Amino acid sequence: MPRDAGGVSLPALAAVATLGGMIPARIDLADPSRTEALARIVAGVARAGDVIALSGEMGAGKSVFARAFLRAFANDPALEVPSPTFSLVQPYDTAQGPVTHFDLWRLGGPDELEALGWELAREGIVLVEWPDHAGDWIEDDALRITLSAGPRDDARVATIAGWPDRLAAILRVMARR
């Protein structure tokens, strides 16, 4: 499959442009810096009410993405970004608005999301790891990013779907980097 230097499938760009982001696009991420670059691009187009759902096995790069996204959105490269694995939720107040980072690995069930403040968090941006643990709380309009192992130890593959009004732009910018 032809690819440009950014690891973005050229047919994926065409499909996203014509089908409104409903077909997942694939991006090869050669190393963690490419995962961070993708996160910064997504942070640049994210807006209040968005849900970014990060899926993948343990060690797939979800936390790398989340950390880079939060630092970029807050415009603070030194921002302390603790993993909310045990607290389940970590809110951030930024100059651009609130972002709430959920890690649902240890969630007892989707019914616990209300007590964690999911509805209030939806007023800002929600970044959620392990979204499959949320049941029906993740709406269809979420940006879904699945990270999986690539051909080398530190390489990853991102499969992205959603945000039909912004996905093609994300892929174009990623392709140029």
Backbone bond lengths (Angstrom), bond angles and torsions (degrees), N, CA, C in turn:
res aa  C-N    CA-C-N  psi(-1)  N-CA   C-N-CA  omega(-1)  CA-C   N-CA-C  phi
1 M - - - 1.447 - - 1.527 108.12 -
2 P 1.344 119.71 127.83 1.450 120.59 -178.38 1.517 111.16 -65.02
3 R 1.315 114.84 140.61 1.467 121.20 178.55 1.511 108.42 -135.46
4 D 1.316 116.35 151.04 1.447 118.26 172.74 1.514 107.82 -91.69
5 A 1.321 117.80 -176.60 1.463 121.62 -175.09 1.521 112.88 -63.60
6 G 1.315 118.23 -21.27 1.455 120.49 -178.50 1.510 114.38 -81.92
7 G 1.322 118.17 -1.68 1.454 120.69 179.94 1.516 113.67 79.65
8 V 1.337 116.83 11.10 1.452 120.86 179.20 1.517 108.13 -93.99
9 S 1.308 116.53 130.35 1.457 121.35 178.13 1.527 109.44 -64.05
10 L 1.331 117.03 123.19 1.462 120.25 178.74 1.527 111.66 -62.21
11 P 1.339 119.52 -41.19 1.465 118.16 174.21 1.532 112.24 -61.04
12 A 1.327 117.20 -31.01 1.470 119.67 178.43 1.517 110.50 -64.22
13 L 1.340 117.19 -40.10 1.460 120.10 177.93 1.525 110.58 -60.24
14 A 1.311 116.74 -44.50 1.462 120.79 179.75 1.526 110.96 -64.87
15 A 1.321 117.37 -43.07 1.468 120.92 -179.31 1.518 111.03 -64.24
16 V 1.324 116.66 -42.47 1.460 120.11 179.98 1.517 109.84 -64.36
17 A 1.326 116.23 -42.42 1.456 119.78 -178.74 1.525 111.54 -62.94
18 T 1.322 117.77 -35.44 1.459 120.01 -176.14 1.521 113.71 -93.57
19 L 1.305 118.10 -25.80 1.463 120.25 -175.45 1.521 113.50 -109.96
20 G 1.320 117.37 10.84 1.453 120.41 173.20 1.506 115.50 67.13
21 G 1.321 118.99 29.40 1.453 121.02 174.37 1.508 115.19 79.64
22 M 1.319 117.97 8.51 1.455 119.44 -177.52 1.525 112.43 -80.98
23 I 1.334 117.25 -22.07 1.461 120.67 174.88 1.522 107.23 -92.83
24 P 1.317 118.91 128.76 1.465 119.88 -179.14 1.528 111.70 -61.18
25 A 1.323 114.86 141.31 1.462 122.00 174.77 1.518 107.80 -103.14
26 R 1.323 115.78 153.39 1.461 121.00 -178.67 1.528 108.84 -117.79
27 I 1.330 115.22 134.53 1.459 121.17 175.86 1.519 107.99 -127.80
28 D 1.323 116.57 127.27 1.463 121.44 174.05 1.524 108.13 -83.08
29 L 1.314 116.21 126.69 1.464 123.00 -179.65 1.523 107.42 -112.44
30 A 1.319 116.93 105.16 1.462 122.11 -171.52 1.522 113.32 -64.49
31 D 1.324 117.14 -28.23 1.464 120.95 -177.59 1.529 108.42 -162.22
32 P 1.341 117.78 175.35 1.465 119.59 -178.00 1.530 114.12 -57.97
33 S 1.324 118.02 -28.38 1.467 119.11 179.54 1.530 111.13 -65.16
34 R 1.326 117.63 -29.85 1.466 121.09 176.90 1.539 110.31 -73.88
35 T 1.335 116.84 -35.67 1.466 119.84 174.52 1.525 109.01 -62.91
36 E 1.328 116.45 -42.92 1.464 121.16 177.85 1.528 111.00 -63.25
37 A 1.332 117.57 -39.86 1.470 120.94 178.49 1.529 110.40 -61.69
38 L 1.323 116.95 -44.16 1.465 120.76 177.42 1.527 110.31 -59.74
39 A 1.322 117.18 -43.94 1.467 121.41 179.86 1.524 111.07 -61.48
40 R 1.327 117.70 -41.07 1.468 120.90 179.14 1.531 111.02 -64.60
41 I 1.327 116.47 -39.36 1.469 120.05 178.38 1.527 110.16 -64.55
42 V 1.320 117.02 -45.40 1.469 120.94 178.68 1.529 109.81 -62.04
43 A 1.328 117.94 -40.99 1.466 121.37 178.33 1.525 111.03 -60.50
44 G 1.313 116.66 -33.21 1.456 120.83 -179.22 1.518 114.73 -69.73
45 V 1.321 117.54 -19.46 1.471 120.30 -179.60 1.529 112.68 -116.08
46 A 1.319 117.91 -2.18 1.470 121.45 -179.81 1.525 110.14 -71.11
47 R 1.335 114.95 149.35 1.458 119.55 179.98 1.535 109.95 -146.40
48 A 1.310 115.32 165.29 1.468 121.24 -177.98 1.527 110.60 -51.75
49 G 1.319 115.44 136.80 1.455 122.45 -179.61 1.516 114.01 94.78
50 D 1.337 116.83 -9.36 1.465 120.84 -179.41 1.519 112.16 -76.74
51 V 1.325 115.03 146.66 1.460 122.77 169.90 1.523 106.83 -119.74
52 I 1.326 115.46 129.37 1.461 122.17 175.71 1.516 105.95 -115.03
53 A 1.320 116.04 112.37 1.464 122.88 -175.22 1.523 109.56 -101.78
54 L 1.335 116.20 115.60 1.466 122.55 -177.31 1.519 110.45 -104.73
55 S 1.317 115.91 116.48 1.461 121.58 179.34 1.519 109.96 -115.71
56 G 1.321 115.22 161.20 1.458 121.62 177.26 1.512 109.97 147.14
57 E 1.312 114.57 161.08 1.462 120.26 178.99 1.529 110.61 -65.59
58 M 1.330 116.58 167.96 1.458 121.67 172.46 1.526 108.50 -54.46
59 G 1.324 116.60 132.53 1.459 120.85 177.82 1.517 114.72 81.15
60 A 1.332 117.54 8.77 1.470 120.55 -177.82 1.521 113.18 -76.67
61 G 1.331 117.79 -17.21 1.459 120.47 179.33 1.517 114.69 115.72
62 K 1.326 117.50 11.07 1.463 120.75 179.30 1.524 111.31 -60.80
63 S 1.316 116.85 -44.45 1.466 120.14 -179.67 1.524 111.63 -69.38
64 V 1.330 117.43 -34.79 1.472 121.11 175.57 1.527 108.86 -60.63
65 F 1.331 116.32 -46.98 1.461 121.23 178.56 1.530 109.88 -61.18
66 A 1.330 117.47 -50.38 1.464 121.71 -176.33 1.523 111.27 -59.16
67 R 1.308 117.43 -45.23 1.464 121.84 -179.80 1.535 110.26 -60.80
68 A 1.329 117.15 -47.89 1.466 120.78 -179.28 1.529 111.21 -65.78
69 F 1.333 117.02 -39.66 1.465 120.63 177.86 1.525 110.01 -59.77
70 L 1.329 116.66 -51.23 1.465 120.64 -176.63 1.523 111.85 -62.81
71 R 1.317 117.64 -42.26 1.464 120.61 178.64 1.525 111.04 -64.34
72 A 1.322 117.08 -40.62 1.466 120.47 179.42 1.525 110.96 -68.90
73 F 1.326 117.57 -45.67 1.459 120.70 -178.23 1.526 110.75 -63.65
74 A 1.331 116.59 -38.71 1.465 121.23 179.58 1.530 112.06 -80.57
75 N 1.331 116.67 -7.42 1.461 122.13 -175.85 1.531 110.78 54.39
76 D 1.333 115.10 44.57 1.468 121.99 -178.20 1.524 108.94 -142.15
77 P 1.354 117.47 92.43 1.463 120.08 -177.00 1.529 114.20 -63.33
78 A 1.329 117.19 -15.95 1.464 120.43 -179.96 1.530 112.25 -101.05
79 L 1.330 117.48 6.44 1.467 120.86 -178.14 1.524 110.86 -54.24
80 E 1.314 115.86 128.82 1.462 121.96 174.79 1.528 107.74 -72.74
81 V 1.327 116.23 121.71 1.461 121.10 -178.06 1.527 108.63 -124.41
82 P 1.336 116.46 85.65 1.467 118.55 177.86 1.526 110.47 -72.61
83 S 1.297 115.97 149.72 1.460 119.99 176.88 1.523 108.91 -73.49
84 P 1.327 117.84 130.66 1.463 119.59 177.69 1.531 113.15 -85.41
85 T 1.325 117.14 28.48 1.461 120.54 -177.08 1.528 112.08 -56.09
86 F 1.325 117.82 -41.64 1.466 119.98 -176.95 1.525 112.57 -93.86
87 S 1.339 117.47 -33.08 1.463 119.97 178.34 1.530 111.49 -83.35
88 L 1.325 117.29 -16.85 1.465 126.38 -179.23 1.524 114.03 74.40
89 V 1.320 117.56 -27.30 1.466 120.19 -177.01 1.528 110.12 -144.71
90 Q 1.324 116.19 139.65 1.460 122.23 177.70 1.531 107.68 -137.96
91 P 1.344 117.54 111.07 1.469 119.76 179.31 1.531 111.54 -87.00
92 Y 1.326 115.68 150.07 1.466 122.67 176.82 1.522 107.76 -132.39
93 D 1.327 116.61 129.16 1.460 121.16 172.72 1.516 106.76 -101.47
94 T 1.325 116.21 117.38 1.459 120.57 -179.23 1.524 108.79 -118.32
95 A 1.315 116.14 167.19 1.461 120.69 177.86 1.527 111.20 -62.15
96 Q 1.325 117.61 -27.11 1.468 121.53 179.67 1.526 112.70 -87.01
97 G 1.314 117.00 -8.81 1.456 120.75 -179.13 1.515 111.32 128.87
98 P 1.327 116.65 172.91 1.464 120.50 -176.27 1.529 113.21 -76.04
99 V 1.330 114.05 145.99 1.462 122.84 171.95 1.521 105.95 -129.91
100 T 1.312 117.16 133.11 1.457 120.96 177.05 1.519 108.23 -118.08
101 H 1.333 115.11 124.28 1.465 122.54 -177.97 1.527 107.95 -101.92
102 F 1.314 116.11 116.00 1.460 122.32 177.30 1.525 108.81 -106.25
103 D 1.317 116.91 137.63 1.467 122.74 169.49 1.522 105.19 -122.00
104 L 1.316 116.23 107.32 1.463 121.12 -170.82 1.522 114.08 -95.93
105 W 1.329 117.33 12.53 1.462 120.95 -179.00 1.527 111.49 -52.96
106 R 1.322 117.18 -41.69 1.461 121.42 -175.22 1.535 112.87 -99.65
107 L 1.322 117.54 9.90 1.460 121.24 -179.39 1.525 109.97 -63.44
108 G 1.324 115.91 133.24 1.459 120.15 -179.94 1.517 113.29 -71.00
109 G 1.306 117.26 -27.45 1.462 122.21 179.50 1.512 109.73 174.79
110 P 1.317 117.86 161.33 1.458 121.50 -177.73 1.525 113.88 -57.75
111 D 1.337 117.20 -27.92 1.461 120.42 -179.47 1.529 112.42 -64.33
112 E 1.330 118.49 -16.47 1.467 121.97 179.39 1.529 112.42 -79.28
113 L 1.323 118.29 -13.32 1.464 120.54 -177.13 1.519 112.97 -63.26
114 E 1.316 117.20 -35.37 1.459 119.76 179.32 1.526 110.55 -60.48
115 A 1.327 117.45 -44.56 1.463 121.63 179.71 1.528 111.96 -66.42
116 L 1.330 117.23 -24.86 1.467 120.94 178.55 1.525 112.62 -82.27
117 G 1.325 117.27 -4.61 1.457 120.46 177.43 1.516 115.25 89.18
118 W 1.334 116.98 26.79 1.467 120.88 -177.89 1.533 112.15 -55.92
119 E 1.324 117.42 -48.03 1.473 120.39 -176.80 1.521 111.49 -61.55
120 L 1.311 117.87 -43.79 1.466 121.21 177.60 1.524 110.37 -64.67
121 A 1.321 116.85 -40.49 1.466 121.21 179.58 1.522 111.17 -61.03
122 R 1.327 117.85 -31.21 1.472 121.77 -178.93 1.521 112.79 -64.10
123 E 1.328 118.04 -13.62 1.463 120.06 175.74 1.526 110.69 -70.61
124 G 1.318 116.75 -23.55 1.460 122.10 175.20 1.513 108.66 -109.26
125 I 1.315 115.68 -144.05 1.463 121.50 176.98 1.517 108.31 -102.15
126 V 1.323 116.17 137.18 1.463 122.01 176.72 1.520 108.33 -111.86
127 L 1.315 115.30 124.81 1.460 123.43 175.16 1.520 105.40 -112.73
128 V 1.335 117.44 117.16 1.465 119.23 -172.22 1.526 111.51 -128.50
129 E 1.333 114.71 123.44 1.462 121.57 172.77 1.526 107.79 -93.03
130 W 1.317 116.37 145.56 1.462 123.73 -177.28 1.529 110.97 61.18
131 P 1.338 118.73 51.52 1.464 121.01 -177.06 1.525 114.06 -64.88
132 D 1.324 117.46 -19.33 1.467 119.63 178.22 1.523 111.34 -63.16
133 H 1.332 118.13 -20.45 1.465 121.96 178.14 1.531 111.79 -79.49
134 A 1.341 117.41 -6.12 1.463 121.44 -176.95 1.519 113.17 -91.18
135 G 1.309 117.61 -4.59 1.465 119.53 -178.70 1.515 111.57 60.62
136 D 1.329 116.25 -131.47 1.467 121.96 -176.94 1.527 113.76 -83.91
137 W 1.319 118.35 5.84 1.462 120.76 -178.53 1.532 112.43 -72.48
138 I 1.317 117.40 -19.69 1.470 120.70 177.96 1.531 107.28 -89.23
139 E 1.332 116.03 114.17 1.462 120.69 -177.44 1.527 111.36 -76.33
140 D 1.310 115.53 166.51 1.463 121.98 -179.22 1.522 113.04 -65.28
141 D 1.335 117.83 -22.32 1.461 119.93 -177.01 1.531 113.31 -84.38
142 A 1.313 117.98 6.42 1.472 121.50 178.80 1.527 110.71 -69.61
143 L 1.324 115.75 151.39 1.459 121.20 168.27 1.518 105.35 -85.47
144 R 1.313 116.39 121.19 1.467 121.57 -177.45 1.518 109.08 -108.32
145 I 1.317 115.09 120.10 1.462 121.33 179.36 1.519 107.73 -120.93
146 T 1.311 115.83 119.90 1.462 121.27 176.15 1.516 107.74 -109.96
147 L 1.326 115.63 123.64 1.461 121.81 178.60 1.520 108.90 -103.96
148 S 1.320 115.55 134.66 1.462 120.40 178.89 1.521 109.08 -139.05
149 A 1.326 115.36 165.66 1.464 121.13 -178.28 1.520 110.34 -62.60
150 G 1.324 114.61 143.25 1.459 121.54 176.48 1.518 110.28 -102.11
151 P 1.336 116.73 -166.19 1.461 120.73 -175.37 1.534 114.54 -72.90
152 R 1.335 117.33 -16.95 1.469 121.39 177.39 1.526 109.35 -123.48
153 D 1.326 115.94 166.19 1.464 120.35 -175.97 1.525 113.83 -52.18
154 D 1.338 117.99 -44.79 1.459 119.60 -175.97 1.529 113.30 -97.73
155 A 1.328 118.13 2.21 1.466 121.94 178.62 1.528 110.06 -84.64
156 R 1.324 115.06 149.63 1.457 121.74 177.74 1.523 109.17 -135.98
157 V 1.303 115.47 162.57 1.455 122.70 172.25 1.525 106.08 -121.31
158 A 1.327 116.27 128.61 1.462 121.33 175.95 1.521 108.62 -104.91
159 T 1.318 115.98 127.98 1.459 122.01 172.67 1.524 105.64 -109.71
160 I 1.326 116.04 122.89 1.463 121.19 -170.47 1.524 110.31 -125.41
161 A 1.334 115.67 135.49 1.466 121.02 175.71 1.522 109.09 -146.15
162 G 1.315 115.48 151.87 1.455 121.07 178.12 1.516 111.76 111.94
163 W 1.297 115.45 -174.79 1.464 123.14 179.94 1.525 111.25 46.05
164 P 1.313 118.34 60.01 1.465 120.64 -175.30 1.526 113.98 -55.94
165 D 1.322 117.57 -27.04 1.460 120.07 179.69 1.528 113.28 -81.35
166 R 1.347 118.17 -10.01 1.469 120.18 -175.58 1.519 114.72 -131.15
167 L 1.323 118.21 -14.66 1.461 120.07 -173.55 1.525 112.80 -63.03
168 A 1.314 118.52 -42.88 1.466 120.20 179.87 1.525 110.51 -60.02
169 A 1.334 117.30 -39.32 1.466 120.60 178.77 1.528 110.85 -65.55
170 I 1.326 117.24 -41.24 1.470 120.67 177.31 1.521 109.70 -58.74
171 L 1.323 116.81 -46.31 1.463 120.79 -178.53 1.522 111.91 -65.97
172 R 1.341 117.16 -39.68 1.472 119.67 178.72 1.520 111.33 -62.91
173 V 1.323 117.13 -45.09 1.470 120.17 179.90 1.523 110.07 -65.06
174 M 1.312 117.18 -42.85 1.469 120.79 179.49 1.523 110.60 -62.17
175 A 1.319 117.40 -37.08 1.464 121.65 -179.11 1.525 111.82 -65.96
176 R 1.326 116.33 -28.71 1.473 120.00 -179.36 1.516 112.78 -82.47
177 R 1.315 118.17 -13.33 1.474 120.50 -176.27 1.500 111.55 -93.53
